[in-house]
Amino acid sequence: MNLYPVLGTTDVEASAGFYREHFGFDPTFDTDWYVSLRHPLPPHAEIALLDAAHQSIPADFRVPAAGVIVNIEVDDVDELASALEAAGVPIVQELRSEGFGQRHVIVRDPGGVLVDVITPIPPSAEYAASFAADGAAG
């Protein structure tokens, strides 16, 4: 089984380019109206971008993605946050550490989707008990 988001966008090329350029995704299928991307490193995360006005979407739902946050975990959010800022990527929440076990920055992709770039950090005592024994949020 596999699960991945398909995000409606008004500019498939720009949105796909954003994930390729800044996060290292590679296309597995690429047309002018749909691009499927897969990350080359395990666990091989996937994301797809779809022209929000495409006829394959039911007419009443042909709108760009909104109210969506895509989380991307990276080894060094500080380094990537600096690179994103230098590249002119819109930062909507500055880099910060959270008691719930994340150091993160939130940026906006060309389609308006929020991308929360995260490096896990030890949670505060307040949140430590909220995690499953294997470290995954539970």
Disulfide bonds with the S-S distance in Angstrom:
none
